[in-house]
Amino acid sequence: MSFPAPDSDLIKSPSIFDVINERAENYPDSSFLIDPISGESVNSEQALKRIQSIAANIATQGVAKGESVAFAFSNSIESALTILGIMYGGYLAVSINLVAGDSVIAYVLEHSETRLIIADERARLQVEPLAKTCHEPAQILELSDIDADLANPQTLDDCGNSIDGLLCIPLAQQVDQKAWC
């Protein structure tokens, strides 16, 4: 399933793509993200490079713009950059709520037509068997591998021409509820 972008004339505010690029261009050395526990930080220029790498890496997995990419992981700088990379690349970001239960997770994966799941090691153990039950099983990529510098950001030539990825958060507690998007 692909979700086409509306006419760009209808979008008045800057997109995630625009904001990230503008910060990197105008404030490259300013803090972009800071981990309050570890103190680790990335500046705007570093964040842009990593976000572009993540978006390009998703593209190398065969995912087309507008298709669903799910994520399931603990909070960290890497996870925040990954969510931004999903949206930056023009993909539909689907949040997997691990405490929602296996039936809800399987429902979300199936009905969002998720093509790729990015998960940390713990989440992968829970999500992988559920992904295999889908009509078209999603590929799973480890969070630790998504920021690999294997992709050239030039593969993202037209990311700015579409709206940001839609962040869907599954709120349903029962499979028959469709409150998530």
C-alpha positions as CSV (number, residue, x, y, z in Angstrom):
1,M,0.0,0.0,0.0
2,S,1.3,3.4,-0.9
3,F,0.0,6.7,0.3
4,P,0.4,9.4,-2.3
5,A,1.3,12.9,-1.1
6,P,-1.3,15.6,-1.4
7,D,-0.6,18.6,-3.7
8,S,2.4,20.4,-2.2
9,D,0.6,23.7,-2.6
10,L,-1.7,22.6,0.3
11,I,1.2,22.1,2.7
12,K,2.0,25.4,4.4
13,S,4.4,24.4,7.2
14,P,7.9,23.1,6.6
15,S,8.3,19.4,6.5
16,I,10.7,17.2,8.6
17,F,12.9,17.1,5.5
18,D,13.0,20.9,5.4
19,V,13.6,21.4,9.1
20,I,16.4,18.9,9.3
21,N,18.2,20.2,6.2
22,E,17.8,23.9,7.4
23,R,19.2,23.1,10.8
24,A,22.2,21.3,9.3
25,E,22.9,24.1,6.9
26,N,22.4,27.0,9.2
27,Y,23.4,25.5,12.6
28,P,25.7,22.6,11.8
29,D,27.5,22.5,15.2
30,S,24.4,23.1,17.4
31,S,23.1,20.2,19.4
32,F,20.4,18.3,17.6
33,L,19.8,15.5,20.2
34,I,21.1,14.9,23.7
35,D,20.7,11.7,25.6
36,P,19.8,12.9,29.2
37,I,21.2,9.7,30.8
38,S,24.4,9.0,29.0
39,G,25.1,12.6,27.9
40,E,25.8,11.4,24.3
41,S,24.9,14.0,21.8
42,V,24.8,14.6,18.0
43,N,25.0,18.0,16.3
44,S,22.8,19.0,13.4
45,E,25.3,18.2,10.7
46,Q,26.0,14.7,12.2
47,A,22.2,14.1,12.6
48,L,21.6,15.0,8.9
49,K,24.3,12.6,7.7
50,R,23.0,9.8,9.9
51,I,19.3,10.4,9.0
52,Q,20.2,10.5,5.3
53,S,22.1,7.2,5.7
54,I,19.2,5.6,7.5
55,A,16.7,6.8,4.8
56,A,19.0,5.6,2.0
57,N,19.6,2.2,3.8
58,I,15.8,1.7,3.9
59,A,15.7,2.4,0.1
60,T,18.3,-0.3,-0.5
61,Q,16.0,-2.8,1.2
62,G,13.6,-2.4,-1.6
63,V,11.0,-0.2,0.2
64,A,9.4,2.5,-2.0
65,K,8.4,5.9,-0.8
66,G,5.0,5.9,0.8
67,E,5.3,2.2,1.9
68,S,5.2,1.3,5.6
69,V,8.3,0.8,7.7
70,A,7.6,-0.3,11.3
71,F,9.8,0.3,14.3
72,A,10.1,-1.4,17.7
73,F,12.9,-0.4,20.0
74,S,13.8,1.3,23.3
75,N,14.4,5.1,23.4
76,S,17.8,6.3,22.4
77,I,19.5,8.8,20.1
78,E,19.8,6.0,17.5
79,S,16.0,5.2,17.7
80,A,15.1,8.9,17.4
81,L,17.3,9.3,14.4
82,T,15.8,6.1,12.9
83,I,12.3,7.4,13.2
84,L,13.4,10.7,11.6
85,G,15.2,8.7,8.9
86,I,12.0,6.8,8.1
87,M,10.0,10.1,7.7
88,Y,12.8,11.9,6.0
89,G,12.9,9.2,3.3
90,G,9.2,9.6,2.6
91,Y,8.1,6.3,4.2
92,L,5.1,5.7,6.4
93,A,6.4,5.2,10.0
94,V,4.4,2.6,11.9
95,S,5.0,2.3,15.7
96,I,4.9,-1.2,17.2
97,N,3.7,-1.0,20.8
98,L,5.3,-4.1,22.3
99,V,3.0,-4.1,25.3
100,A,-0.1,-4.1,23.2
101,G,0.1,-7.9,22.9
102,D,0.9,-10.3,20.1
103,S,-2.5,-10.2,18.4
104,V,-2.5,-6.4,18.2
105,I,1.1,-6.4,16.9
106,A,0.2,-9.0,14.2
107,Y,-2.9,-7.0,13.3
108,V,-0.9,-3.8,12.9
109,L,1.8,-5.4,10.8
110,E,-0.7,-7.1,8.5
111,H,-3.1,-4.2,8.0
112,S,-0.4,-1.5,7.6
113,E,1.2,-3.7,4.9
114,T,4.6,-3.2,6.6
115,R,7.5,-3.9,4.2
116,L,10.3,-3.5,6.7
117,I,10.6,-3.7,10.5
118,I,13.5,-2.0,12.3
119,A,13.9,-3.5,15.8
120,D,16.4,-3.8,18.5
121,E,17.5,-7.2,19.6
122,R,14.8,-7.6,22.4
123,A,12.0,-6.4,20.2
124,R,13.1,-8.6,17.3
125,L,12.6,-11.7,19.4
126,Q,8.9,-10.7,19.9
127,V,8.1,-9.3,16.5
128,E,9.9,-11.7,14.1
129,P,7.6,-14.7,14.6
130,L,4.5,-12.4,14.3
131,A,5.9,-10.9,11.0
132,K,6.2,-14.3,9.6
133,T,2.4,-14.8,10.0
134,C,1.6,-11.9,7.7
135,H,0.3,-12.5,4.1
136,E,3.5,-10.8,2.9
137,P,6.0,-11.2,5.7
138,A,8.1,-8.0,6.4
139,Q,11.8,-8.0,6.3
140,I,13.5,-7.3,9.7
141,L,16.5,-5.1,10.1
142,E,18.4,-4.7,13.4
143,L,18.5,-1.2,14.8
144,S,22.2,-1.5,15.2
145,D,22.5,-2.1,11.4
146,I,20.3,0.6,10.1
147,D,22.8,3.4,10.4
148,A,25.5,1.6,8.4
149,D,27.2,4.0,6.1
150,L,26.6,1.8,3.1
151,A,24.2,4.2,1.3
152,N,24.9,7.3,-0.7
153,P,22.6,10.2,0.3
154,Q,22.3,11.1,-3.4
155,T,19.8,8.2,-3.6
156,L,17.4,10.5,-1.8
157,D,17.2,13.0,-4.7
158,D,13.5,13.7,-4.4
159,C,12.6,13.2,-0.7
160,G,11.8,16.8,-0.3
161,N,9.1,16.7,-2.9
162,S,6.7,14.7,-0.7
163,I,5.1,15.1,2.7
164,D,6.7,13.6,5.8
165,G,6.0,10.1,6.8
166,L,2.9,9.7,8.9
167,L,3.7,8.5,12.4
168,C,1.1,5.9,13.4
169,I,0.8,4.8,17.0
170,P,-1.3,1.7,17.6
171,L,-3.6,2.7,20.5
172,A,-6.0,-0.2,20.2
173,Q,-6.2,-2.7,23.0
174,Q,-8.3,-5.1,21.0
175,V,-7.8,-6.3,17.5
176,D,-11.2,-5.2,16.3
177,Q,-10.5,-1.6,17.2
178,K,-9.0,0.6,14.5
179,A,-7.9,3.5,16.5
180,W,-4.3,3.5,15.3
181,C,-4.8,5.3,12.0
